[in-house]
């Protein structure tokens, strides 16, 4: 029995590039605590495994993209 859904979908080179970019981009000088539903956290953890990234790195990347208007709904002109 194989657990293929847990294999990273990024190549090793791409994953390394993303991790290095994250290190260079994010000077983490602030901490936050957030509350998530168990289901949301589980889904984020699964996505992080699929991307081959630590969960906190993925969450930090999502927040960074949101803060800089780089998420899809911003690019489509929908702002709230």
C-alpha positions as CSV (number, residue, x, y, z in Angstrom):
1,X,0.0,0.0,0.0
2,X,1.5,3.3,-1.1
3,X,0.8,6.7,0.4
4,X,1.4,8.7,-2.8
5,X,-0.6,11.8,-1.7
6,X,2.1,12.5,0.9
7,X,4.9,12.8,-1.7
8,X,6.1,16.3,-2.4
9,X,4.8,17.7,-5.8
10,X,7.8,20.1,-6.1
11,X,11.1,19.1,-7.5
12,X,14.0,19.2,-5.0
13,X,15.5,22.2,-6.9
14,X,12.3,24.2,-6.8
15,X,11.7,23.4,-3.1
16,X,15.2,24.5,-2.3
17,X,14.7,27.7,-4.2
18,X,11.4,28.5,-2.4
19,X,13.0,27.8,1.0
20,X,16.0,30.0,0.2
21,X,13.7,32.7,-1.1
22,X,11.6,32.5,2.0
23,X,14.7,32.8,4.2
24,X,15.8,35.9,2.3
25,X,12.4,37.5,2.1
26,X,11.1,37.1,5.6
27,X,13.1,38.5,8.4
28,X,10.9,37.1,11.1
29,X,11.0,39.6,13.9
30,X,7.4,39.3,15.2
31,X,5.4,36.4,16.6
32,X,1.6,35.9,16.5
33,X,-0.7,33.2,17.9
34,X,-3.8,32.3,15.9
35,X,-6.6,29.9,16.6
36,X,-7.7,27.6,13.8
37,X,-10.3,24.9,13.5
38,X,-8.8,21.4,13.6
39,X,-10.1,20.8,10.1
40,X,-8.4,23.9,8.7
41,X,-5.1,23.1,10.4
42,X,-5.2,19.5,9.1
43,X,-5.8,20.7,5.6
44,X,-3.0,23.2,5.8
45,X,-0.7,20.5,7.1
46,X,-1.6,18.2,4.2
47,X,-0.9,21.0,1.7
48,X,2.4,21.7,3.4
49,X,3.5,18.1,3.1
50,X,2.4,18.0,-0.6
51,X,4.5,21.1,-1.2
52,X,7.5,19.7,0.7
53,X,7.5,22.7,3.1
54,X,7.2,23.1,6.9
55,X,3.7,24.1,7.9
56,X,4.7,27.4,9.4
57,X,6.7,28.3,6.3
58,X,3.6,27.7,4.2
59,X,1.4,29.8,6.5
60,X,3.9,32.6,6.6
61,X,4.1,32.6,2.9
62,X,0.3,32.8,2.5
63,X,0.2,35.7,5.0
64,X,3.0,37.5,3.2
65,X,1.3,37.1,-0.2
66,X,-2.0,38.4,1.3
67,X,-0.3,41.4,3.0
68,X,1.3,42.3,-0.3
69,X,-1.8,41.9,-2.5
70,X,-0.4,38.8,-4.3
71,X,-3.2,36.4,-3.7
72,X,-5.6,35.5,-6.6
73,X,-8.6,37.6,-5.5
74,X,-6.5,40.7,-5.2
75,X,-5.1,40.2,-8.7
76,X,-8.7,39.9,-10.0
77,X,-9.6,43.3,-8.7
78,X,-11.7,42.1,-5.8
79,X,-10.8,44.1,-2.7
80,X,-12.6,44.2,0.6
